[in-house]
């Protein structure tokens, strides 16, 4: 009888761990399964390609996480990426060099602050505020491009993005730096604790002395900077500026955050699990491509995975 109780207790601990860390368990299972699903998956070139490509999505996902923790959402992620790709290429083409990066990052910070101000001070629902910003940014990107792609092949950005530092591809290195910064901000700063409190209960956070409106503005601004970093890296990978990029980035970012266990109601979320969520989605897409599965069935699989993740986390 005592052994049975111990076995049940051990099984419950394992089940609780598996449910709490669903994305990590699922990623390990998927990664191992990929070896049997396609021999091309474990080639060096393929693994590097998956890692580099999804480091860009992971940075977007970290920006989205900051906003979702507050109980908000940003649907303008793809539009940020679009206009940042266009502006970065244009500024580099005009001879602004490295300064182009800082100009674009400051611009993204300002755009995020505008979105955050609409949510915090004008009481516009995040869905509506960021949907409006999506239209504004996409329109601005097309106007800036004037129908022409701006090529920056041979300049410093494509060269840097396509090379490595100490054996680590530079986009991956940037993802690691952003991860460490976001991890520190969320877990070790007053701001980080504040946005978790805001997502948990805005009224209680206000009564506890947290500057709710200021924190909301800052969360959208920081999210915007993460989206901009992704756009800069994408610009370097493409070697040009074009207004046709960024489609679906917001959905992939939201999917990564949700699969990583964050609640869309706010108050919870892990930056580590969010990155694993982004990599999970990247590996899933990659293995389906290698297996020759068409894009439409891939969309169905993606939707099923998101629903399954939400249901499993609800059973914790």
C-alpha positions in Angstrom: 0.0 0.0 0.0 2.8 2.4 0.9 4.6 1.6 -2.3 1.5 2.3 -4.3 1.1 5.7 -2.6 4.7 6.5 -3.4 4.2 5.5 -7.0 1.1 7.6 -7.3 2.9 10.6 -5.7 5.8 10.1 -8.1 3.5 9.8 -11.1 1.7 13.0 -10.0 5.0 14.9 -9.7 6.0 13.7 -13.2 2.6 14.7 -14.6 2.7 18.1 -13.0 6.2 18.7 -14.3 5.3 17.6 -17.8 2.2 19.9 -17.8 4.1 22.8 -16.4 6.9 22.4 -18.9 4.8 21.2 -21.8 6.7 23.2 -24.4 10.1 21.8 -23.2 8.9 18.2 -23.2 7.2 18.7 -26.6 10.3 20.3 -28.1 12.5 17.4 -26.9 10.1 14.8 -28.3 9.8 16.7 -31.6 13.5 17.1 -31.9 14.2 13.4 -31.4 11.3 12.4 -33.7 12.7 14.6 -36.5 15.7 12.3 -36.8 13.3 9.5 -37.9 11.0 11.7 -39.9 13.7 13.1 -42.2 17.4 12.2 -42.5 18.0 15.7 -43.9 16.9 17.4 -40.6 20.1 16.6 -38.7 22.5 18.0 -41.3 24.7 20.9 -40.1 23.4 23.3 -42.7 19.7 22.6 -41.9 20.2 22.9 -38.2 22.1 26.2 -38.6 19.4 27.5 -40.9 16.6 26.6 -38.5 18.5 28.3 -35.6 19.3 31.5 -37.5 15.9 31.9 -39.0 14.0 31.3 -35.8 16.3 33.5 -33.7 14.5 36.4 -35.5 11.1 35.0 -34.6 12.2 34.4 -31.0 13.2 38.1 -30.6 9.8 39.1 -31.8 8.2 36.6 -29.4 10.1 38.1 -26.5 8.8 41.5 -27.3 5.3 40.1 -27.5 5.7 38.4 -24.2 6.4 41.7 -22.4 3.2 43.1 -23.7 1.1 40.0 -23.1 2.2 39.8 -19.5 0.4 43.1 -19.0 -2.8 41.6 -20.4 -2.3 43.4 -23.7 -1.4 42.3 -27.3 0.3 43.9 -30.2 -1.0 43.0 -33.7 1.4 45.4 -35.4 4.5 43.1 -35.0 4.7 42.3 -38.7 4.1 45.9 -39.7 7.1 46.9 -37.4 9.3 44.4 -39.1 8.1 45.6 -42.5 8.8 49.3 -42.0 12.1 48.6 -40.1 13.4 46.5 -43.0 12.5 49.4 -45.4 13.9 52.2 -43.3 17.1 50.4 -42.4 17.9 49.6 -46.0 17.0 53.2 -47.1 19.1 54.8 -44.4 22.1 52.6 -45.1 21.7 53.3 -48.8 21.7 57.0 -48.1 25.1 56.7 -46.3 24.1 56.8 -42.6 26.0 53.6 -41.9 25.8 52.2 -38.3 23.8 55.2 -37.2 20.9 53.8 -39.3 20.5 51.0 -36.6 20.2 53.5 -33.7 17.8 55.8 -35.7 15.5 52.8 -36.4 15.6 51.6 -32.8 14.7 55.0 -31.5 11.9 55.3 -34.0 10.6 51.9 -32.9 10.7 52.9 -29.3 8.7 56.0 -30.2 6.1 54.0 -32.2 5.7 51.6 -29.3 5.2 54.4 -26.9 2.4 55.8 -29.1 0.7 52.4 -29.1 1.1 52.2 -25.4 -0.2 55.7 -24.8 -3.4 54.9 -26.8 -3.9 51.9 -24.5 -2.9 53.5 -21.3 -4.2 57.1 -21.6 -6.9 56.9 -24.2 -8.3 53.6 -22.9 -8.4 52.1 -26.5 -8.4 48.3 -26.4 -4.9 46.9 -27.3 -6.5 45.0 -30.2 -7.9 48.1 -31.8 -4.9 50.4 -31.0 -2.3 48.0 -32.5 -4.6 47.1 -35.4 -4.7 50.8 -36.3 -0.9 51.0 -35.9 -0.6 48.0 -38.3 -2.4 49.9 -41.1 -0.4 53.1 -40.4 3.0 51.4 -40.5 2.2 49.3 -43.6 1.0 52.3 -45.4 4.1 54.3 -44.4 6.4 51.4 -45.5 4.8 51.3 -49.0 5.0 55.1 -49.3 8.6 55.0 -48.3 9.5 52.3 -50.8 7.6 53.9 -53.7 7.4 50.6 -55.4 11.2 49.9 -55.5 13.3 47.6 -53.4 16.4 49.2 -51.9 19.4 46.8 -52.2 22.2 47.0 -49.7 24.3 44.0 -50.7 28.0 44.5 -49.9 27.3 46.9 -47.0 28.2 46.3 -43.3 24.8 44.9 -42.3 24.4 41.9 -44.6 28.1 41.0 -44.1 27.7 41.1 -40.3 24.4 39.3 -40.2 25.7 36.5 -42.4 28.9 35.9 -40.4 29.7 34.5 -36.9 31.4 35.7 -33.7 33.4 33.1 -31.8 31.7 30.4 -33.8 28.1 31.6 -33.0 26.0 33.1 -35.9 25.5 36.8 -35.2 21.6 36.6 -35.3 21.8 33.9 -32.7 24.2 36.0 -30.6 21.8 38.9 -30.8 18.9 36.6 -29.7 21.0 35.5 -26.7 21.8 39.1 -25.7 18.1 40.1 -26.0 17.1 37.0 -24.0 19.5 37.9 -21.1 18.3 41.5 -21.1 14.6 40.6 -21.1 15.2 37.9 -18.5 16.9 40.4 -16.2 14.2 43.0 -16.8 11.3 40.7 -16.1 12.8 38.9 -13.1 15.2 41.4 -11.4 13.7 44.9 -11.9 10.8 46.8 -10.3 9.4 47.3 -13.8 9.3 43.5 -14.4 7.5 42.8 -11.2 5.2 45.7 -11.9 4.0 44.4 -15.3 3.3 41.0 -13.8 1.2 42.7 -11.2 -0.6 44.8 -13.8 -1.4 41.7 -15.8 -2.6 39.9 -12.6 -4.9 42.7 -11.5 -4.6 46.3 -12.7 -6.6 47.8 -9.9 -4.6 46.0 -7.2 -1.3 47.1 -8.9 -2.5 50.7 -8.9 -3.4 50.5 -5.2 0.1 49.0 -4.5 1.7 52.2 -5.9 2.7 50.9 -9.3 2.6 53.5 -12.1 0.3 51.5 -14.3 0.0 53.8 -17.2 3.7 54.5 -17.4 4.5 50.8 -17.2 2.0 50.1 -20.0 3.6 52.7 -22.3 7.1 51.3 -21.5 6.1 47.7 -22.1 4.8 48.5 -25.6 7.9 50.6 -26.3 10.2 47.8 -25.3 8.1 45.4 -27.4 8.5 47.7 -30.3 12.3 47.7 -29.9 12.4 43.9 -30.0 10.3 43.9 -33.2 12.7 46.4 -34.7 15.7 44.3 -33.8 14.1 41.4 -35.7 13.5 43.7 -38.6 17.1 44.9 -38.7 18.4 41.3 -38.7 15.9 40.3 -41.5 17.0 43.3 -43.5 20.6 42.0 -43.2 19.6 38.5 -44.3 17.7 39.8 -47.3 20.3 42.4 -48.3 17.6 44.8 -49.3 14.5 46.7 -48.1 11.1 45.7 -49.3 7.6 46.4 -48.1 6.4 42.8 -48.8 7.9 41.2 -45.7 6.6 40.8 -42.1 3.3 39.0 -42.9 2.3 36.7 -40.1 5.1 37.6 -37.7 2.5 38.7 -35.1 0.8 35.3 -35.3 4.0 33.4 -34.9 5.1 35.6 -32.0 1.7 35.1 -30.2 1.9 31.3 -30.9 5.4 31.1 -29.3 4.2 33.0 -26.2 1.1 30.9 -25.8 2.9 27.6 -26.4 5.4 28.8 -23.9 2.7 28.9 -21.2 1.9 32.6 -20.9 -1.8 33.5 -20.3 -3.5 35.8 -22.8 -5.2 37.3 -19.7 -1.8 38.5 -18.5 0.1 38.1 -15.3 2.1 35.0 -16.3 4.8 34.2 -18.8 8.4 32.8 -19.0 11.0 34.2 -21.4 12.9 30.9 -21.5 9.8 28.9 -22.4 8.8 31.6 -25.0 12.1 31.0 -26.8 11.6 27.3 -26.6 8.1 27.9 -28.0 9.6 29.8 -30.9 12.1 27.1 -31.6 9.4 24.4 -31.3 7.4 26.2 -34.0 10.5 26.6 -36.2 11.5 22.9 -36.0 7.9 21.9 -36.6 7.7 24.0 -39.8 11.1 22.8 -40.9 10.4 19.1 -40.5 7.0 19.5 -42.3 8.8 21.3 -45.2 11.4 18.5 -45.4 8.6 15.9 -45.5 7.0 17.8 -48.4 3.9 18.9 -46.5 2.1 21.8 -48.2 1.7 25.2 -46.5 -2.1 24.9 -46.0 -1.9 21.7 -44.0 0.9 23.3 -42.0 -1.4 26.1 -41.0 -3.9 23.5 -39.7 -1.2 21.8 -37.7 -0.1 25.1 -36.2 -3.6 25.9 -35.0 -4.0 22.4 -33.5 -0.7 22.8 -31.6 -1.8 26.2 -30.2 -5.1 24.9 -29.0 -3.5 21.8 -27.5 -1.0 23.9 -25.6 -3.7 26.1 -24.1 -5.8 23.1 -23.0 -2.8 21.4 -21.4 -1.7 24.5 -19.5 -5.3 24.9 -18.2 -5.1 21.5 -16.6 -2.1 22.5 -14.4 
